Amino acid sequence: MGGRRTQHIARLLAVGAAAVLCAVGLTAPAGAADTPPPGANDWSCKPDPAHPQPVVLVNGTFKTSYENWLTLSPALVDAGYCVFSFEYGDLETAPVAESAAELRDFVNAVLGATGAKKVDIVGHSQGGMMPRYYVKFLRGATKVDDLVGIVPSNHGTTNPLALAAGATVCPSCVDQTAGSEFLQKLNSDPEAPVGPDYTAIATRYDEVVVPYTSSFLEGPDSYVTNVLLQDRCPLDTTEHDQAPKSPLVQQWVLDALDRNGPADPAFVPRCVSAG
């Protein structure tokens, strides 16, 4: 009974909780929880001078890394980056602070293997918000050059399904509820501590992080850029779950990673979408 109830809750969360179950989009293969996305986790990869920071991909709640980054990972590899990903937090349901400690350890492993001084982090949903805890409270500020959040749950969601799972089944969902004790601590001044450059990418059609403006961060323009996809591409209808696979999002991610500072607010992408 308990297992069936958990599965039912997960399906509800897929519709509109703080993070979405991987029920939409490309299907992960059997054993995908242990399978990195294409091109990722080549531990012999050494960054070149043009791309000195390896990229760590951080998936969202209930997502496998394989499914979340099936298209973005190979695109980053093709662009010349060393790319790494990992599974964390019991399918990302653990308390966010505990998952941030797992990220800290993984970043240290990446830095040790590649010889790089810093990493870039690209995260989806919880994966775009959770690294901020690592930066702010676990001494990550000196180890992260760019933090790019794709529809990140930076200020949580007002969607009532975020609490549907309860603290026992999905503590990270509770943490991602707007106004939670966790988010009050995370977003206490400053929201964006000095160290990384921050890019937050949102879509007007986000049905999970509600309102979509909850993705945005407060901070100086010199190192914080908030992107709304429809500001440049009004006809784009990308939703929360589609965002990591969107060619439009990919352009913004590469702009953020390829330049000094966060994404250029004046950047003009080609208006293509995942549909």
N, C-alpha and C positions, 0 to 999 in steps of 0.2 A: 504494500500500500504506500509506504513512504517513498519508494522508488518511483511509482506511478505519479504520485503527487508532485515530486520534484520535476519529472519530465513535463507535466502539465504546466507548472509554473514557468519552466524554461520556455515553453512555447508561447506563453503569454508575454514574457519579456521580449521575445523576438519581435512582437508587434510594436512595442513602444516603451520598453523599460530604459533604464539608464544606459544600457548597452545591449546590442542586438545579438541574438543567437544566430549562428551562421546558417540561416534557412533560406537566404536569398543569394543569388549569384552562383558562381562556379562551385561545384561540389568537390570537397576534398577527398582524396583517395583513402582507402583503408590504411590505418596506421599513420594518418596524417599528423597526429599529435607529436609523432617522433620524426616527422619529415620536414626539413626546412624548405622554404620556398625556392624556386629555381634560382641558382646562382649564389645563394646565401651560404654562409658558414664554411667557406674555404679558409681554413685556419692557416694556410701557407700564404695567403694574400698579403702583400705589402703595399701600403698606399704609395701612390706616385706623387711627385711635387705638385701636380695640378689638382690633386684631390687628397690632401694630406690627412683628412679625418675619415676613418672608417665610419660607416653608417650602421647604427643599431636600430632595427625595426621592432616596434613594440605594439603587439596586437591588442584588440579590444576585448571586452568581456564576452565570454562564451565562444570566442574565436580561436581556431588553430592558426598558428603563424602561417602555415602553408596556404590556407584559404584566404586569409587576410591580405597577404602580400604576393599572391600568385602572379600579378602583372607588374606591380611596382618594383619588386625585387630585381627581376631581370632587366628592367629599364635602367635602374641605378647601376647595375653591373655593366651594362652596355655603355653607360655614360662614363665609366672609368672608376667607379667606387668599389672598395671592398665592403661587402654587405654581410651583416650578421643578424640573426633573429633567435629568439628563444621562447619556450613555453614557461609560464609562471603562474603562481597563485591558484592552483587547483582549478584550471580552466578559467582563470582570472576572476574567481569568485572570492578569494581570500581578502581580508582587510587590505586596503590600498597601501597602508604603511608597510605591511609585511612584504607585499609585492615590490615596493620600492627598494627594499633591502636586497631582494633577489636581483633587481636591475643593477644595483651598485656592484654586486659580486660579478655579474655578467660583464659589465663595462670594464671592470678591472681585468677580467680574463681576456677581453678583446684588446685592451691596451697592452697587456703583456705579450700577446701573440703577435701583434702587428708592429710593436715598437712605437706606435703613435702616442702623442702627448694628450690628445683629446679625441672625443668621438662626436659625431653628429647623431642626433636621435630624431627619428620620424615615428610618430605614434598615431594610432587611430582610436578615437573615443576615449575610454579609460586609459589607453596607451599613450594618448597625447597629454593627458592630465597627470597621471601617476608620476612621470619623470620629474615633474615640478617638485614633488615631495623629496625625491632624491637630490635634486639641485639645492633645495632650500634647507633641508634638515639632515642630510646624510653626506655632506661635503662634496656634492657633485658639481658645484658651481665652477670649480677649477678644471673639471674634466669634460665639460660639454661645451662645444663651440656653437652649434645650432640646435635648437629644439623646435621642431616643426610639428604642430598638432593638426591632424586632419579631423575635423568635427570633434574637437576635444571636449570632454565634459568638465571644463575648468570651473564652472560655477554650478555644476550639477544640472538636474532637470526637475521641472515641476510636474512631469508626467506621473500620475499616481501609481502606475505599475512599478515604479522604481522600488517601492516598499513591498511589493507583492510577495517577494521571495522570503522576506524576513531575515533577521540577522543570522539565523542558523544556516539557511540554505545559501544565501548570497550576501555576505557582509559587504562586499564591494559595491553592490547595488544600493545598500543603505548609505554607504559613504558618499555615493554619487547623487543622493537626493538633495535638492536645493535646500540650503540652510542647515545641512548636517553639521554635527560637531567637527567632523573631519574637515569639511570644506571651510568652515569658519577659521580653523587653524591654518589651513593651507593658504587661504586668501587674505590672511592678515597682512597688513602693510609690511614689506612690499609684495605685491602679487608676483612681480617678475624681478627677482633678485639679480643684482649685477653679476655678470659672468657670461652666460650664454646670450645669443641673439634668439628672439622668440618670434615665431610666425604661427598665427592661429587661423586656420582656414575653415570657414563656415558656409553652409548652404541654407537658403531661405526655406527649403523643403525638408529640413531635418525634422523627422517625426520622433526622434529619440531624445536628443538634447533639446529640450523645450524650455524657454524660447531659444531659437538658434543663437541669439546674442549671448547666451550663457557661455559660448565657446571663447568669447573675446577676452583679452587681458588688458589691464590698465598698466601703462608704463611709458617711458619716454619714446618718442618716435625714432630715436637713434638706435634703439635695439628691440623695439616691439612693433610688429606689423600685424594688423587684423585684416583679413581678406574675406569678403563676401563674394562668392563666385558670381552671383547675379549682377554685381556692380559692373563687371566687365562683359559678362555674357548673360543678358537679361532672359534669354530663352532657355537657359540651362535648367534642367529639372532634376539634377543629381540629388539623391536622398542619402540618408545617413549610411546605410549599409553599402551603397554603391560607391561612396566617396573614395575609398582606397584604390579602386579600379578605374577611376575616371581619368581619361587622358587630359582633361582640363586641370584636375588636381595635380597630376603628374608635372605639368608645366610649372605650376606654382612651387611645388616642392623643389624642382631642379633650380628654379630661380633663387630660392632661398639658400640652397646648398652651394651654388656656384659663385656666389658673390660675398663680399665682406658685408656683414650686417645681416638683418633679416630680409625677407622678400621685399623687393622694390615696390612700394605702393603704386608707382607709375607703370609697372609692368603691364604689357598688353598681350595676353595669350591668344592663341587661336581658339575660337569657340567651338570646341569639340567635346563630346561627352560620352559617358558609358551608356547613355540611353536609359 
